[in-house]
Amino acid sequence: MRGRHVLGAVLALAALALAGCTGQQAVLDPRGPAAAHLAEFSWLLFWGGAAIFAFTMAMLAIGLVFTDWTKRTPPIRLVVWLGLAFPVVTLLALTVYTAAVGRWVDLGRGQDGGEPPLRVDVVGQQYWWEVTYHDGQGGTVTSANELNIPVGRRVEVHLASRDVIHSFWVPSLHGKMDLIPGRTNTITIQADTPGVIRGQCAEFCGEQHALMAFFVVAHESAAFEAWLAARRQPARVPEMPDLVAGQRAFLAAGCGSCHVVRGLAEGPYAAVGQLGPDLTHVGSRLSLAAGTLPNGVGPLAAWIADAQDLKPGNRMPSFHHLDSETLTSIARYLGSLE
Amino acid sequence: MARRGMPILAAALSWALAGCGEGPATANNTTGDLPRSHADPQAVAGGDAARGRAVLAGGTYGCGACHAIPGIDGARGTVGPPLHAMGLRAYVAGRLPNTPGNLVTWIENPRLVDPRSAMPATGITRAEATDVAAYLYTLRTLP
């Protein structure tokens, strides 16, 4: 009776621990074919290992308890069957299976007949991701910290780095792939269900490595095309007076020397800088500063005023010299860029 | 003899203490709310402190990016003032008496109260602002 209670408690704890394995960023909650193969592989190793461990412990118990029986059994048979034959067969099978999984998760190979993959370039830098979509007709659209992809279609992600080594990891879709300065690595991913999942840098890249995340938004095919078409447009031109004032303040504060807002130029100012994320449609993104803050007018104002306190060591200075009205008007303007 | 003196003493005491119940605190009470010194979570009509805490912890409006808020993980911003002891503060935003109604209005639309404030309207709804105010009134200690 007592044993049953202990077992119940252990199972409850295990369920609690495993509950953490579902959700936006989880190896054991696959949302695409590559991650599904990897999860299967992980479970096979887990349960296989558990079975072998249990069997070994049982053998040990038998050896300790039934000493008469073990004395009569010639040890050489045990060694040959369990110590030699079993590992050879198991490891051989696992080697073949591993090689097969390695091929199955490489979504980029051997599908020349099907729909061509969508190409997306991701450039990692301290501490955010620049994301450029290729529309297939020679055009590109640049955004940041968010990967919008169509469901059911392969997406070829070309990975490069502008400074140090980073690693691109969306656990619900695939394994990790490093971004290495001076070369381009490619990983092909695919999502099977619409929804939002999270990825993050998986190679220590500096002080704010932990705040270098991104979201993957999987859309139905038509919704993705609509999304891409909207992102191809230049930035929305403000009409309301306070947004116009915000746009002017944005330019006057010099934001355009690091950030692009496509289509925005006024007098001596233009938003064409290449150091920070493209802000053309920043209001429509899920997060700010690579997953550091939720998006919204409040967090935008906070980030502009105090980027160095919220994410120390990132490239954006804190603009707390701006007076409060200027600060909030810039935040409202950026929030309106959907 | 001593027993006969007791009612007189009690009456005198209650008369003396009656003066303590009235005070200038109610003079600030322009919106019909309870005065600040009585502010408590129940005083925010329709507000639910647990829901308010969930709104803050959920991070939708990014309150913690500007404010340090006791009891909310990650809310350690230094753009605006820390919100410790909001249940004891005399004024909201240095302008309004800290009544539940005033606090809710301030959270929902700071520009109505002070057009020059650095705190923007975050898009929080009145219902959510009411819950958040209820949570803030549970904060009654300084760090």
Interface residues (C-beta under 8 A of the other chain):
Chain A: L293 P294 G296 V297 G298 P299 A301 A302 W303 A305 D306 D309 L310 H320 S324 E325 L327 T328 A331 R332
Chain B: G59 T60 Y61 G62 C63 A65 C66 G77 T78 V79 R111 P115 R116 S117 A118 M119 P120 A121 T122 G123
